């Protein structure tokens, strides 16, 4: 799942064997529906599809594609009006782009359903007042830390002596900065730093966006009225904090992406990492940190704790001839959301499902995920069809320039603002 939800496909070893165009809404019998899905998320839906067939007699054929290929396929088929699928799993940022071609799901979004979903997801599922996607699974960055370092008596004593308070997983920007500085260490005595307190990701935008929300910013780059907030005090505070961590991070920040960060942590080179919750389940058993990883809620800034929701939604194209079966599958997926828990990603979308497992061994990432997604400052990305262009053309280039020593963050923000305004036609 490359793109703004965390590049899950790049982090999973999955088969990307496409299933071709066949098997669509006009090619299958009444007892089959076709679901278009990104390869990294197929596993989340397969147990649901298997049980759906047992309970209803309707089989589900998956067509899985890599992230960019999925978007292109959706765009092509919606534009032509010739559909080969009945349900599609859509990245949250695509909902505004394809909303006019999707069947409203308002009848499914009862008060009871909405109460079992995180507020940001309820907001994100709506475009122009209509619900057009049902969350299938969600994600957010949380804080990962090495318990072998944090629980070491010598490290604890040295930290207390230097900073005047007890060593613990940080909850604020100030604590995160202190802890990152402290754990940037030469542990083998060869004169070279071999453990860094944190990383700084320059090649992705979502972590900086979480930092922006942590300032208490009311808008994430683009407001509902089209106003672009880049260059204001909140965005500068966020970029200044983000880049202030560079002395405590490995070199090469401008090119560091999700996969690179995950590798650094699993190899034991980072004491802490802000990362998507799904990665907790995927730490290799032979990793340098295996058995020594703790997770907790994402850190908070002046505005409190905040992450960026990384949800995928099930949507029904208005052009499919199998509306009833497709809508039945979407409802079934919500009702049986717990079937996604025991999968490679191990993610769900319903609060009740996550809460059901949060105290079970192996699901320690669920409670921090719940707390982060329920945080007041956690908000969805802007509902603008141009969002991916904004990310690719303005935000990531801005962040990559900001992590270069001597960068003028205010000027970079101002330049990015002008570019975003040009993209949205302001």
C-alpha positions in Angstrom: 0.0 0.0 0.0 2.4 2.6 -1.2 1.3 6.1 -0.7 0.1 8.1 2.3 -1.2 5.2 4.4 2.2 3.8 5.1 3.4 1.9 2.1 2.2 -1.4 3.6 2.8 -3.3 0.3 6.4 -2.3 0.4 6.7 -3.7 3.9 5.1 -7.0 3.2 6.5 -10.0 1.3 3.4 -10.7 -0.8 2.6 -12.1 -4.2 1.6 -9.4 -6.6 0.4 -11.8 -9.2 -2.5 -10.0 -10.9 -5.7 -11.8 -11.8 -6.4 -10.0 -15.0 -9.5 -8.1 -16.0 -11.8 -11.1 -16.1 -14.4 -12.0 -13.5 -16.2 -8.7 -13.4 -19.8 -7.7 -12.7 -21.0 -8.8 -16.1 -18.8 -11.8 -16.6 -19.6 -13.7 -13.4 -22.7 -15.6 -12.3 -25.1 -14.3 -9.7 -23.3 -16.4 -7.0 -20.0 -14.6 -7.4 -18.8 -11.0 -6.8 -15.4 -9.6 -7.7 -13.5 -7.4 -5.3 -10.6 -5.2 -6.5 -7.9 -4.8 -3.8 -4.3 -3.8 -3.3 -2.1 -6.8 -2.9 -0.9 -5.9 0.6 -4.5 -5.8 1.9 -5.9 -8.9 0.3 -5.0 -11.0 3.3 -7.2 -8.8 5.5 -10.3 -9.6 3.5 -9.7 -13.3 2.6 -11.0 -14.7 5.9 -14.1 -12.6 5.6 -14.7 -13.7 2.0 -14.3 -17.4 3.0 -16.8 -17.1 5.8 -19.1 -15.0 3.5 -19.3 -17.8 1.0 -20.0 -20.4 3.7 -22.8 -18.3 5.1 -24.4 -16.9 2.0 -23.4 -19.2 -0.9 -21.8 -16.2 -2.7 -18.2 -16.6 -3.6 -15.7 -13.8 -3.8 -13.1 -13.5 -6.5 -10.2 -11.1 -5.7 -8.3 -9.1 -8.3 -5.2 -7.8 -6.6 -2.9 -5.2 -7.9 0.0 -3.1 -6.7 -0.9 0.3 -5.3 -0.4 2.5 -8.4 -1.8 -0.2 -10.6 -5.0 -0.3 -8.5 -5.5 3.4 -8.7 -4.9 3.4 -12.5 -7.4 0.5 -12.9 -10.0 2.3 -10.9 -9.5 5.5 -12.8 -9.7 3.8 -16.1 -12.8 1.7 -15.4 -14.7 4.5 -13.7 -13.9 6.8 -16.6 -14.9 4.4 -19.3 -18.0 3.1 -17.4 -16.9 -0.5 -18.2 -16.5 -2.2 -14.8 -14.9 -5.6 -14.0 -15.6 -5.5 -10.2 -18.4 -5.2 -7.7 -16.6 -4.0 -4.7 -13.3 -2.1 -4.3 -11.0 -1.6 -1.4 -10.0 2.1 -1.6 -7.3 4.1 0.1 -8.9 6.8 2.1 -7.3 9.5 0.0 -9.1 8.1 -3.1 -12.6 8.5 -1.8 -13.0 12.2 -2.9 -11.6 11.3 -6.4 -14.1 8.5 -7.1 -17.1 9.6 -4.9 -19.4 10.4 -7.8 -19.0 6.9 -9.2 -19.8 5.2 -5.8 -23.0 4.0 -4.3 -23.9 5.9 -1.1 -23.8 3.7 2.0 -25.9 6.0 4.2 -28.3 3.2 5.1 -25.5 1.0 6.4 -24.0 3.8 8.5 -26.5 3.6 11.4 -25.8 5.4 14.6 -24.7 2.1 16.1 -22.2 1.6 13.3 -20.8 5.1 13.6 -20.4 4.7 17.4 -18.1 1.7 16.8 -15.8 3.6 14.4 -13.2 6.2 15.2 -14.4 9.8 14.7 -11.8 10.5 12.1 -12.9 7.5 10.1 -16.6 8.5 10.2 -15.5 11.9 8.9 -13.3 10.5 6.2 -15.9 8.1 4.9 -18.2 11.0 3.9 -17.8 13.0 0.7 -20.2 15.9 0.1 -22.5 14.6 2.9 -22.8 11.0 1.7 -21.0 8.0 3.1 -19.1 6.3 0.2 -16.8 3.8 2.0 -17.0 1.5 4.9 -13.7 1.2 6.9 -12.3 -2.4 6.5 -9.2 -1.8 8.5 -7.3 1.1 9.9 -3.8 2.0 11.1 -1.9 4.9 12.7 1.7 5.5 13.8 2.4 4.6 17.4 5.6 4.7 19.4 8.0 1.7 19.3 10.9 1.5 21.8 13.5 -1.0 22.9 12.7 -2.4 26.3 16.2 -3.7 26.7 17.5 -0.1 26.7 14.7 1.5 28.6 14.7 -1.1 31.4 18.5 -1.2 31.8 19.3 0.0 35.3 22.5 1.8 34.2 20.7 3.6 31.4 17.9 4.6 33.8 20.4 6.0 36.3 22.4 7.9 33.7 19.2 9.4 32.2 17.9 10.5 35.6 21.3 12.1 36.4 21.4 14.0 33.1 17.7 15.1 32.7 16.4 15.1 36.2 13.4 12.8 35.6 12.9 9.0 35.3 13.5 7.3 32.0 10.2 6.1 30.4 8.7 5.9 27.0 8.2 9.6 26.1 4.8 11.2 25.7 5.7 14.8 24.7 7.9 16.4 22.2 10.3 17.5 24.9 10.6 14.1 26.4 11.1 12.5 22.9 13.9 14.9 22.1 15.6 14.3 25.4 15.3 10.5 25.1 16.5 10.6 21.4 19.5 12.6 22.4 20.3 10.3 25.3 20.1 7.1 23.4 22.4 8.3 20.5 25.3 6.3 21.8 28.5 4.6 21.1 27.7 1.3 22.8 30.7 -0.7 21.7 33.3 1.9 22.6 34.9 2.2 19.1 34.3 6.0 18.9 31.4 5.7 16.5 27.7 6.1 17.2 26.1 2.7 16.6 22.6 3.3 18.2 20.6 6.4 17.4 17.7 7.7 19.5 15.3 8.0 16.6 15.0 8.3 12.8 13.9 11.2 10.6 12.0 10.2 7.5 12.4 12.6 4.6 10.9 10.5 1.9 7.4 10.2 3.3 4.9 12.9 4.4 2.6 11.2 6.9 4.9 11.4 9.9 5.3 15.1 9.5 1.5 15.5 9.1 1.1 13.7 12.4 3.5 16.2 13.9 1.5 19.0 12.4 -1.7 17.7 14.0 0.3 17.5 17.3 0.6 21.3 17.3 -3.1 21.6 17.5 -3.5 22.8 14.0 -7.2 22.9 13.0 -6.5 22.2 9.4 -4.1 19.7 7.8 -2.5 21.7 5.0 -5.8 22.4 3.2 -8.9 23.6 5.1 -12.5 22.8 4.2 -12.8 26.2 2.5 -9.7 25.6 0.4 -7.4 27.8 2.5 -3.8 26.5 2.6 -2.2 26.7 6.0 1.4 26.0 5.1 3.7 28.8 6.3 1.7 29.6 9.4 3.0 29.3 13.0 1.8 25.7 13.5 3.3 24.3 10.3 6.6 26.0 11.1 6.6 24.7 14.7 6.0 21.2 13.3 8.7 21.4 10.7 11.2 22.8 13.2 10.5 20.0 15.7 10.7 17.4 13.0 14.1 18.6 11.8 15.4 19.2 15.3 15.8 15.4 15.7 18.3 15.1 12.9 21.3 15.1 15.2 19.9 12.0 16.9 19.1 10.1 13.7 21.2 8.2 11.1 22.4 10.0 8.0 20.5 9.9 4.8 17.2 11.2 6.2 16.2 12.7 2.8 15.8 9.3 1.3 14.6 7.4 4.3 11.1 5.9 3.8 9.0 3.4 5.8 10.8 0.3 4.7 14.2 1.8 5.5 13.1 2.9 8.9 11.6 -0.5 9.7 14.9 -2.1 8.8 16.9 0.3 10.9 14.8 -0.5 14.0 14.7 -4.3 13.4 18.5 -4.3 13.0 18.9 -2.6 16.4 20.1 0.7 15.2 17.3 2.8 16.7 16.2 3.1 20.3 12.8 4.5 19.2 10.7 4.6 16.1 7.3 6.2 15.3 5.7 3.7 12.9 2.5 2.2 11.8 0.9 -0.2 14.3 0.8 -3.2 12.0 4.6 -3.5 12.1 4.6 -4.8 15.7 3.3 -8.2 14.5 5.9 -8.4 11.7 9.1 -8.1 13.7 11.2 -11.1 12.6 12.0 -13.7 15.2 15.7 -13.5 14.3 15.7 -9.7 14.5 18.2 -7.9 16.8 15.3 -6.5 18.8 13.0 -9.5 18.8 11.5 -9.9 22.3 12.7 -6.5 23.3 10.1 -4.2 21.7 7.6 -2.1 23.6 4.8 -0.1 22.0 2.8 2.9 23.4 0.6 5.8 22.2 2.0 8.2 19.7 3.8 11.2 21.2 2.0 14.5 21.6 3.0 18.1 21.0 1.4 21.4 22.2 -2.0 20.2 20.9 -1.7 16.7 22.4 -1.4 13.2 21.0 -2.1 12.8 17.2 -1.6 10.4 14.5 -2.8 10.2 10.9 -5.5 7.6 10.3 -4.4 5.0 7.7 -7.7 3.4 6.8 -8.9 1.5 3.7 -12.5 1.5 2.8 -14.8 -0.9 1.0 -16.9 0.9 -1.7 -19.5 -0.3 -4.2 -19.4 1.2 -7.7 -22.8 2.5 -8.7 -22.3 0.9 -12.1 -22.2 -2.7 -10.9 -25.3 -4.9 -11.7 -24.8 -6.7 -8.4 -25.6 -3.9 -6.0 -27.5 -6.1 -3.5 -24.7 -8.7 -3.3 -22.0 -6.0 -3.1 -23.7 -4.1 -0.4 -24.3 -7.4 1.5 -20.6 -8.1 1.4 -19.8 -4.6 2.7 -22.2 -5.0 5.6 -20.9 -8.6 6.3 -17.3 -7.3 6.4 -18.3 -4.8 9.0 -20.3 -7.3 11.0 -17.4 -9.8 10.9 -14.5 -7.4 11.2 -12.9 -9.6 13.9 -11.9 -12.1 11.1 -9.2 -9.7 10.0 -7.4 -9.8 13.3 -5.5 -13.1 12.6 -3.9 -12.0 9.4 -0.5 -10.7 8.2 -1.4 -7.1 9.0 -3.6 -8.0 11.9 -5.6 -4.8 11.6 -9.3 -4.1 12.1 -11.5 -1.0 11.9 -14.1 -1.4 14.7 -13.3 0.0 18.1 -15.1 -3.0 19.8 -12.9 -5.5 17.9 -9.7 -3.8 18.8 -10.8 -3.5 22.4 -11.7 -7.2 22.5 -8.1 -8.2 21.8 -6.1 -5.3 23.3 -5.2 -7.2 26.5 -4.3 -10.5 24.7 -0.6 -11.5 24.3 0.6 -10.5 20.8 -1.8 -7.6 20.4 0.0 -5.1 22.6 -0.2 -2.7 19.6 -4.0 -2.4 19.8 -4.3 -0.3 22.9 -1.8 2.4 21.6 -3.6 2.3 18.3 -7.0 2.9 20.0 -5.7 5.7 22.1 -3.9 7.4 19.2 -6.9 7.2 16.9 -9.3 8.4 19.6 -7.1 11.4 20.4 -8.8 14.7 19.8 -6.0 16.1 17.7 -6.1 13.0 15.3 -7.8 14.2 12.1 -8.1 12.7 8.6 -6.3 14.1 5.6 -8.1 16.7 3.5 -11.0 15.5 1.3 -9.6 16.9 -1.9 -9.1 15.0 -5.1 -5.7 16.6 -5.6 -4.3 15.3 -2.3 -1.9 12.8 -3.9 -0.6 15.4 -6.2 -0.1 17.8 -3.2 1.9 15.0 -1.4 4.1 14.2 -4.4 4.7 17.7 -5.8 4.8 19.8 -2.6 5.0 18.0 0.7 7.6 15.3 0.2 9.9 17.6 -1.7 9.6 20.2 1.1 10.4 17.7 3.8 13.4 16.3 1.8 14.8 19.8 1.5 14.1 20.6 5.2 16.3 17.7 6.4 19.3 19.1 4.6 21.5 21.1 7.0 21.1 24.8 6.8 17.5 24.6 5.4 15.3 27.7 5.7 12.1 26.0 7.0 9.9 29.1 6.7 10.9 29.7 3.1 10.3 26.0 2.3 6.8 26.2 3.8 6.0 29.4 1.9 7.2 27.8 -1.3 5.2 24.7 -0.7 2.1 26.8 0.1 2.4 28.5 -3.3 2.7 25.2 -5.0 -0.4 23.7 -3.2 -2.4 26.8 -4.0 -1.5 26.4 -7.7 -2.5 22.7 -7.6 -5.9 23.3 -6.1 -6.5 26.4 -8.2 -6.8 28.9 -5.4 
